[in-house]
Amino acid sequence: MTSTPLAENPLLVSAEATVDYAAVRPGHIEPAVRELIAATRQAIETAAGRGDAPDWENLVEAIEDPSERLHRAWAIAGHLNGVVNTPELRAAYNDCLPLMSEFSTWVGLHHGLYARYRALADSPLYGQLSATRRRIVDLALRDFRLSGVELQGEARKAFARNADLQAQVSQKFSENVLDATDGWTLLITDEARLQGLPENVKASARQLAQKAGEDGWKLTLHMPCYLPVMQHAQDRELRQTVYRAYGTRASDQGDPAFDNSESIESLLALRAEEASLLGEPNFATLQLETRMADSTDQVLKFLRELAAKARPSAERDLAKLRAFAAEQLGLGTLEPWDVAYASERLREQRYAYSDEELRPYFTEHQVLQGLFQVIHTLFGVHLEACDAPTWHADARIYRVLDAQGEELGRLGIDLYARPGKQGGAWVDSERSRRRHGSALHRPLAWLTCNFAAPHDGGEALLSHDEVITLFHESGHAMHTLLSRVDDPGAAAFAAVEWDAIELPSQFMENFCWEWGVLQSLTRHADTGAPLPRALYDKLIAAKNFQSGLQALRQVEFALFDMLIHTQQHGLSISAVLDTLDQVRQEVALLIPPAWHRFPHAFSHLFAGGYGAGYYSYKWAEVLSADAFAAFEEQAHPDADGTRNVFDPATCQRYLDEIIAVGGSRPAAASFQAFRGRAPSLDALLRHSGLVQSA
C-alpha cells in the first residue's frame, strides 16, 4: 500500500480545522497515526520529565494538544472502517491497531506521568482547580491504576500484552460479524414465496438482484430486510431459513472462516487475566470500578427483581400469543421463527393496524424536520444542513446553532444500511468541546443508523421503531454537542459512567409517543397528511404490546453478560452456551433452538465496549423514565387540548443539569440536581405497563 506525503495528509490538519472525509484514503491512516503518536509521546515525555511543580498548564494542557489530534485521526479511521469498510481500509486500520494499543498501554503504564498527576493531586494547587478539573485529575489517577501503572516486572509486560491482544481479537470479532452478515444472501425466483412482504422490501430485494445480474429477489441478513421477513413473510419455511442464517452468523454452525467461537474464548480469558493482574476477582468487578452500580451483587439483584416484576405480564403475553397462533394461524407449535410473524398478526387483529400501515407517514424528510423541532424546543438550538465533504453520498453534515446563530458543533448523519457498513445504530464523537486559551474547539459527532435506503427515486420511509432509534441516537449526539464543559477529560463520552450514558438517549425516545410531536414527525408519502388521531390512538394502545416479553429479553442478555464476566478464569465456548441456557431457564419464556448461536454475533459484548455492562440499558432506563416523568408532571394542555410536555423551566433544568454538564460530576449528582431526589423505578414500570405486575 503506497502512503501519501505527510504534507498532503487530510488526517494531519490542525485540531480546530475541518477534515475532508472524502479525501481520506487508506494510505493516509498509518503515516498520520505514526506521526501523531510520536508527537504525543514526545509531549508526554516532556511533561513527565519536568523538574518544576506540576500544574494544569504544564501537565494536562501540555499533553492535550497533541493527544487531541491523535484521538481525532484515530476516531475518523475507526468511523470510516465502520461505515465504508473496504479490504484496503480494513487492512490499514488493522495495521494501526497494534500501534494504538501499544501506545495506549504505554501511557497507562507511564510511571513518570502518573507521578506528576499524583503530585498535582497532593499539592495546594489541586484545591485551587475548578471542581471539573479536580474530577479530571481524580479520574486520571483512577484510570492509571486500572491501566496497571502500579504493576511491576512480568505482570507489567503481561498487562501490556493483554491489552494489545484484546484490541486485535475484538476487531476480528467485529469483522467476522460484518463478513458473515454481508456474505449471506438468498435468491428467490418464485414471487409467491414473498407473499406478505411489504412492497418496499420486495422492491429493494429486486433491485439488489438486478445489481448482481440475477433474475428474482435477493434477501439479505441486514436488518431492513431481515426484520420484515420475520414479521411479514407468510412462507414459514422462508422464515425458518432466514432465522437460522441470522441466528448462526459468525459461528460453528456457519462458514468456519467467520466462526467467532475462538474469539469469544480468547476475550473472556484475556478479560479475566486483566482483572486478575489488577487484583480484582473478575472482569465484572473491574468494570464496575467506573460505573454507578456498586457491585456485581447489586446489578444481579436489580436484574432479577426486574425479571420478577416483568414475568407475570410476559407469561400473559406468551399465553395469548400461543393461543392466537394456534387458533387463527394454524400454528399448533409456536416456533422461534413464528414469534415475530404471529406477534405482528396479533397486533394487527387486536389494534387494527400494522407497523407497515404507519410507515408511509414517517417520511425521512419530515421525521428529521420533526426531530430537529423537538431538539429546538428542548434545548433552544437548531440544526442547519451545510455543504461539507462526507464519507459517503448518503451522509449529510449539519451545523448546530444557538439562538444567536453561533455554531456550537457539527453533526454528521448517515442513515442507510449498505454492504461494508457495520450493522446497528450508534453515535461516535470525532472531537469533544475544548477551550484552549482564546480558541474554542467545537464538538463534532456522527449519528449512524441502518434504515432501508429509498429506491426508484422515492423517499426513505421509516417504521415507528426506526423513528425511536433515530431519537435515541440523537440524545447521545446532543449530550456531546451541547456540552458546556471546556475540558475534554470531563466530556460526556469520556467521563459519564457507562451505566448512565444511556440516560439522554433513552429519554429522547419518550417524545416519539407524544401526539403533538407525532403531528410534526408525520406527512404521508402520497397525501401529505399527518398521522390521523385514530391511528395514533391504536399506536398508543399497542405501546406496551408484549412489553413483559421484551423486558425479559433484555434481562436475559444482561444477566448472561454479567455471569460470563464474573468468572475467575475464561470459559470454553460450550460453557458460554451452557451459561446462556441456564440464564434462559431462569428468566426466559421463549427458548431458541440448540443450534442458535446468539453470543457469536453479540457485538455489544465482544466488540462494542459493553462487556459486563449490558445491564446499563435497563439501569439507565430507570433514570430516563424518571427524568421524563418530571416533564409529565409539569405538562399542560395546548389550545386544542393536546398534552404539551415541553415546560420551559423543566427543559432548561434538564439542559443545565444533565446535558450541558457532561461528565464534570458523577451522574448520580447530576440526576439529583435535576430531579431533586434519587431515581425511582416507578416511572419505568408505569411507562412499560408493568405496574399491575409489580
Secondary structure, DSSP 8 states (H G I E B T S, - for coil): -----GGG-GGGS-TTS---GGG--HHHHHHHHHHHHHHHHHHHHHHHH--S---IIIIIIHHHHHHHHHHHHHHHHHHHHHHS--HHHHHHHHHHHHHHHHHHHHHHT-HHHHHHHHHHHHSHHHHHS-HHHHHHHHHHHHHHHHTTTT--HHHHHHHHHHHHHHHHHHHHHHHHHHHHHHT-EEEE--GGGGTTS-HHHHHHHHHHHHHTT-SSEEEESSHHHHHHHHHH---HHHHHHHHHHHHTTTSTTS-GGG--HHHHHHHHHHHHHHHHHTT-SSHHHHHGGGSSS--HHHHHHHHHHHHHHHHHHHHHHHHHHHHHHHHHS--SS--HHHHHHHHHHHHHHHHS--HHHHGGG-BHHHHHHHHHHHHHHHHS-EEEEE----SSTT-EEEEEE-TTS-EEEEEEEEEE--TTS-SS-EEEEEE--EEETTEEE--EEEEEEEE----TT---B--HHHHHHHHHHHHHHHHHHT----SGGGSHHHHS-TTTTTHHHHHHHGGGG-HHHHHHH---TTT-----HHHHHHHHHTTTTTHHHHHHHHHHHHHHHHHHTS-SS---HHHHHHHHHHHHHHH-SS---TT--GGGG-HHHHTSS-TTTTTHHHHHHHHHHHHHHHHHHT-EE-TTS-EE---HHHHHHHIIIIITTTTSS-HHHHHHHHHSS---SHHHHHHTT-GGG-
